[in-house]
């Protein structure tokens, strides 16, 4: 994955959890993924409308 270090660090800080055995908060991680997918879906729909 090609991601700049600043963005990587921001995401890592956002989803980090000291209480989790794997070091991330699964709920926060899934919410973030779903949020980003929703943004992508909206952008794709807008592009598809422009193509018509």
ABEGO torsion letter per residue (X at the ends): XBBBAAAAAAAAAAABBAABAAGBBAAAAAAAAAAAAAAAAAAAAAAAAAAX
